[in-house]
Amino acid sequence: MLGYIIDFTLVALLIIGITAVIGVVLNGIGEKFFGGKTKDVSFNNAANTQTGWKGVGGNAKKSFWNN
């Protein structure tokens, strides 16, 4: 029974991992070859939306490690 659970888990992780990698690769290929003139539209729209936003995070506090 333990062997079945280990096998099932390994196969599930491989299927999920391979699917994720293939999705990223095919998306990159699709944007590169079939994007046409609109390759950077999404990035440009996001950058235009974020212009003028305040920075977040403030100043880094000094600690023992970064004096």
DRENNUNU-532967 format. One record per residue (C-alpha): x, y, z. Coordinates in pm, 1 decimal, decimal comma, m for minus. Example, Ala and Ser with C-alpha at 12.3 -4.5 7.8 and 13.67 -1.06 7.14 Angstrom:
1230,0; m450,0; 780,0
1367,0; m106,0; 714,0
//
This chain:
0,0; 0,0; 0,0
286,3; 236,9; 79,5
439,7; 163,6; m260,1
114,9; 255,7; m431,4
97,4; 589,7; m248,0
458,7; 670,9; m336,5
405,9; 577,1; m702,0
83,3; 776,0; m721,2
249,7; 1082,4; m566,8
550,4; 1065,4; m799,9
335,6; 1028,5; m1110,2
108,0; 1313,0; m999,6
406,5; 1543,6; m937,7
560,2; 1453,8; m1272,9
236,0; 1518,6; m1459,8
182,4; 1853,8; m1286,6
545,7; 1956,6; m1335,0
563,0; 1859,7; m1700,5
232,4; 2033,9; m1769,8
356,5; 2354,8; m1604,8
684,8; 2352,4; m1797,5
514,9; 2283,2; m2129,5
269,6; 2566,5; m2064,5
546,7; 2817,8; m2001,7
750,6; 2704,3; m2301,7
456,5; 2707,3; m2541,3
343,4; 3048,7; m2416,1
690,6; 3188,2; m2484,0
698,5; 3033,3; m2830,5
350,5; 3163,9; m2907,4
437,8; 3519,0; m2801,9
766,3; 3510,0; m2990,8
641,1; 3377,6; m3323,3
272,6; 3466,7; m3328,8
267,5; 3784,8; m3121,5
302,2; 4017,7; m3415,9
312,0; 4383,2; m3321,2
136,1; 4323,7; m2990,6
416,2; 4136,7; m2812,5
457,3; 4390,6; m2533,5
101,1; 4519,5; m2506,1
33,9; 4354,1; m2171,5
361,8; 4473,1; m2021,3
317,4; 4827,1; m2154,5
m39,2; 4847,4; m2020,7
74,2; 4734,7; m1677,0
362,8; 4984,3; m1678,6
132,0; 5268,6; m1782,5
m114,7; 5178,5; m1509,3
157,5; 5180,8; m1243,9
311,7; 5516,8; m1331,2
281,9; 5757,1; m1041,0
224,4; 5488,9; m777,7
395,4; 5529,3; m443,8
682,2; 5297,5; m366,5
611,5; 5038,9; m100,7
843,7; 4903,1; 162,9
1003,2; 5208,6; 320,2
1361,6; 5222,7; 436,5
1550,9; 4909,3; 524,1
1617,1; 4883,7; 895,9
1973,9; 4831,5; 1004,9
2033,5; 4497,0; 1156,7
2330,0; 4305,3; 1285,3
2402,2; 4159,0; 940,2
2393,2; 4471,2; 722,8
2571,4; 4748,3; 914,6
//
